[in-house]
């Protein structure tokens, strides 16, 4: 079975939503929140790539260059009339503050951006992309960008599988020692990091295998109430509302 963080988390969060997305493959219209997030991700991907060009001085990590990349990578899909300009301005403000906090005086190009990985686990293939991998003095740091309008609780962050899967990927696919894995919440300019001691490889593998077994054996995909229900495209047809 081919697995990803998105598939595993969707099934764990709500089997009904998983069925609609990954089995029935329901086509959904573009959403402005996804366009907004993808625009920022693509901009930062381009900004942190090109280590050789930075070393030659061809690319310079200025705020002006970062905003130029935003303009080039902006995705206007999913917005109502006039909204794209409003959200573009917000994105520019976010990146301006990001440059001041995380770039000025301490910029280092990434070791990898949008790093694709694929590894085998108990007969399954787990794959995905890591936003950014940064070389550190004693290993590597995984970085994932978030555009949430609120920061999840500490317990929710610790239980989320995304960084856990990336931790496994960095070790098994890239063969690198991960000394920290971080979420950067762009709207808040807040970086929340976890160290090696926060990741327990066998527990992560067991959780993935348990969810994969549930997906493979499921005959019914009942809805499950969760904190994302209010944003779900299927909330009015699932029977929970």
C-alpha positions as CSV (number, residue, x, y, z in Angstrom):
1,X,0.0,0.0,0.0
2,X,1.2,3.5,-0.8
3,X,0.9,5.8,2.1
4,X,1.6,9.5,2.9
5,X,1.1,11.7,5.9
6,X,-2.0,13.2,4.3
7,X,-3.6,9.8,3.8
8,X,-2.8,8.5,7.2
9,X,-3.9,11.7,9.0
10,X,-7.1,11.8,7.0
11,X,-8.1,8.3,7.9
12,X,-7.1,8.8,11.6
13,X,-9.1,12.1,11.7
14,X,-12.2,10.9,9.9
15,X,-12.6,7.7,7.8
16,X,-15.6,9.2,5.9
17,X,-13.5,12.1,4.7
18,X,-10.7,9.7,3.7
19,X,-13.2,7.7,1.6
20,X,-14.5,10.8,-0.2
21,X,-11.0,12.1,-1.0
22,X,-8.9,8.9,-1.6
23,X,-11.4,6.3,-2.7
24,X,-14.3,8.2,-4.4
25,X,-11.7,10.9,-5.5
26,X,-14.3,13.7,-5.2
27,X,-13.1,16.7,-7.1
28,X,-13.1,19.9,-4.9
29,X,-13.0,23.5,-6.1
30,X,-9.9,25.6,-5.4
31,X,-9.8,27.0,-1.8
32,X,-8.2,30.3,-1.0
33,X,-6.6,29.0,2.2
34,X,-4.8,26.3,0.1
35,X,-3.8,28.8,-2.5
36,X,-2.5,31.2,0.2
37,X,-0.5,28.4,1.9
38,X,0.9,27.0,-1.4
39,X,2.0,30.5,-2.5
40,X,4.0,31.0,0.7
41,X,5.5,27.5,0.5
42,X,6.6,27.9,-3.1
43,X,8.1,31.3,-2.4
44,X,10.1,30.1,0.5
45,X,11.1,27.0,-1.5
46,X,12.6,29.2,-4.2
47,X,14.2,31.6,-1.7
48,X,16.1,28.8,0.2
49,X,17.2,26.9,-2.9
50,X,20.2,27.7,-5.2
51,X,23.0,27.4,-2.7
52,X,25.6,27.6,-5.5
53,X,24.0,30.8,-6.9
54,X,24.1,32.4,-3.5
55,X,27.7,31.5,-3.1
56,X,28.5,33.2,-6.4
57,X,26.5,36.3,-5.4
58,X,24.0,35.8,-8.2
59,X,21.2,35.4,-5.7
60,X,21.0,37.7,-2.7
61,X,18.8,37.0,0.4
62,X,17.3,40.4,0.5
63,X,13.7,41.2,1.5
64,X,13.1,42.7,-1.9
65,X,14.1,39.4,-3.6
66,X,11.9,37.5,-1.3
67,X,8.9,39.7,-2.2
68,X,9.7,39.5,-5.8
69,X,9.5,35.7,-5.5
70,X,6.1,36.0,-3.8
71,X,4.8,38.1,-6.8
72,X,6.1,35.4,-9.2
73,X,4.7,32.5,-7.3
74,X,1.4,33.9,-6.2
75,X,-1.6,31.5,-6.8
76,X,-4.8,33.5,-7.4
77,X,-7.2,30.5,-7.5
78,X,-10.1,30.2,-5.1
79,X,-10.5,33.9,-4.1
80,X,-13.6,35.9,-4.5
81,X,-13.5,39.1,-6.5
82,X,-11.0,41.5,-5.0
83,X,-9.8,39.0,-2.3
84,X,-6.6,38.0,-4.1
85,X,-5.1,41.5,-3.7
86,X,-6.0,41.6,0.0
87,X,-4.5,38.2,0.7
88,X,-1.4,39.1,-1.4
89,X,-0.8,42.1,0.8
90,X,-1.1,39.9,3.9
91,X,1.3,37.4,2.5
92,X,3.8,40.2,1.7
93,X,3.5,41.5,5.3
94,X,4.1,38.0,6.6
95,X,7.2,37.5,4.5
96,X,8.5,40.9,5.4
97,X,8.3,40.0,9.1
98,X,9.7,36.5,8.3
99,X,12.8,38.1,6.7
100,X,13.4,40.3,9.7
101,X,13.1,37.5,12.2
102,X,14.6,34.5,10.4
103,X,16.8,35.8,7.6
104,X,18.4,39.1,8.5
105,X,22.0,38.5,9.5
106,X,21.7,34.7,9.7
107,X,20.7,33.4,6.2
108,X,22.0,30.0,5.2
109,X,20.6,28.3,2.0
110,X,18.9,25.0,2.6
111,X,20.5,21.6,2.2
112,X,17.3,20.5,0.5
113,X,13.9,22.1,-0.3
114,X,10.7,20.2,-1.1
115,X,12.8,17.1,-0.5
116,X,11.0,14.0,-1.8
117,X,11.3,10.8,0.2
118,X,10.1,7.3,-0.1
119,X,10.8,4.4,2.3
120,X,9.4,0.9,2.9
121,X,7.7,-0.1,6.1
122,X,6.3,-3.5,6.7
123,X,5.3,-4.0,3.1
124,X,4.0,-0.4,2.6
125,X,5.7,2.5,0.9
126,X,5.6,5.8,2.7
127,X,6.4,8.9,0.6
128,X,6.1,12.6,0.7
129,X,7.9,16.0,0.6
130,X,9.7,17.9,3.3
131,X,9.5,21.7,3.1
132,X,13.1,22.3,4.0
133,X,16.1,20.4,5.5
134,X,18.8,22.6,7.0
135,X,22.4,21.6,7.8
136,X,23.3,22.3,11.4
137,X,26.6,22.0,13.3
138,X,25.8,18.5,14.6
139,X,23.3,17.1,12.1
140,X,20.2,18.3,10.3
141,X,17.0,20.2,11.1
142,X,13.7,19.5,9.4
143,X,11.5,22.6,8.9
144,X,7.8,22.6,8.0
145,X,5.9,25.9,7.3
146,X,2.4,26.4,8.7
147,X,-0.1,29.1,7.8
148,X,-2.6,28.2,10.5
149,X,-4.7,31.0,12.0
150,X,-4.1,29.6,15.4
151,X,-1.3,27.5,17.0
152,X,-2.4,24.0,18.0
153,X,-1.9,23.0,21.6
154,X,1.3,21.4,22.7
155,X,-0.3,18.0,23.0
156,X,-1.8,18.3,19.5
157,X,1.7,19.2,18.1
158,X,3.3,16.3,19.9
159,X,0.7,13.8,18.7
160,X,0.8,15.0,15.0
161,X,2.4,12.5,12.7
162,X,3.9,14.8,10.1
163,X,7.2,15.6,11.8
164,X,7.4,12.1,13.1
165,X,7.2,10.7,9.5
166,X,9.7,13.2,8.3
167,X,12.0,12.2,11.1
168,X,11.8,8.6,9.9
169,X,12.3,9.7,6.3
170,X,15.5,11.7,7.1
171,X,17.0,8.7,8.8
172,X,15.9,5.9,6.5
173,X,15.8,7.6,3.1
174,X,18.4,10.4,3.4
175,X,20.6,8.6,6.0
176,X,20.9,11.7,8.1
177,X,20.9,12.4,11.8
178,X,18.1,14.8,12.7
179,X,18.9,16.8,15.7
180,X,15.7,18.8,15.6
181,X,12.4,19.1,13.7
182,X,10.5,22.4,13.7
183,X,7.2,23.9,12.7
184,X,7.3,27.6,11.8
185,X,3.8,29.2,12.2
186,X,4.2,32.0,9.7
187,X,1.3,34.2,10.8
188,X,2.7,34.3,14.3
189,X,6.5,34.2,13.5
190,X,6.7,31.4,16.0
191,X,9.0,28.4,15.7
192,X,8.3,25.3,17.7
193,X,11.0,22.7,17.7
194,X,11.3,19.1,18.9
195,X,14.6,17.3,19.6
196,X,15.8,13.8,18.9
197,X,14.5,12.7,22.4
198,X,10.9,13.6,21.3
199,X,10.9,11.0,18.5
200,X,10.5,7.3,19.3
201,X,11.0,5.3,16.1
202,X,9.3,2.1,17.0
203,X,6.2,3.9,18.3
204,X,6.0,5.9,15.0
205,X,6.3,2.7,13.0
206,X,3.6,1.0,15.1
207,X,1.2,3.9,14.6
208,X,1.7,3.9,10.8
209,X,1.3,0.1,10.6
210,X,-1.9,0.3,12.8
211,X,-3.4,2.9,10.5
212,X,-2.4,1.1,7.4
213,X,-4.0,-2.0,8.7
214,X,-7.2,-0.1,9.4
215,X,-7.3,1.4,5.9
216,X,-6.6,-2.0,4.3
217,X,-9.3,-3.9,6.3
218,X,-12.0,-1.2,6.4
219,X,-15.3,-2.0,4.9
220,X,-17.2,1.0,6.3
221,X,-15.8,4.5,6.6
222,X,-17.9,6.1,9.3
223,X,-17.6,9.9,10.0
224,X,-15.7,10.9,13.1
225,X,-16.2,14.3,14.8
226,X,-12.9,16.2,15.1
227,X,-11.7,19.8,15.4
228,X,-11.6,20.2,11.6
229,X,-15.2,19.4,11.0
230,X,-16.2,23.1,10.6
231,X,-13.9,23.3,7.6
232,X,-14.7,20.0,6.0
233,X,-16.2,20.0,2.5
234,X,-18.3,16.9,3.4
235,X,-19.8,18.1,6.7
236,X,-23.3,18.4,5.3
237,X,-23.4,14.9,3.8
238,X,-21.7,12.8,6.4
239,X,-24.6,12.5,8.8
240,X,-22.7,14.2,11.7
241,X,-24.5,17.5,11.2
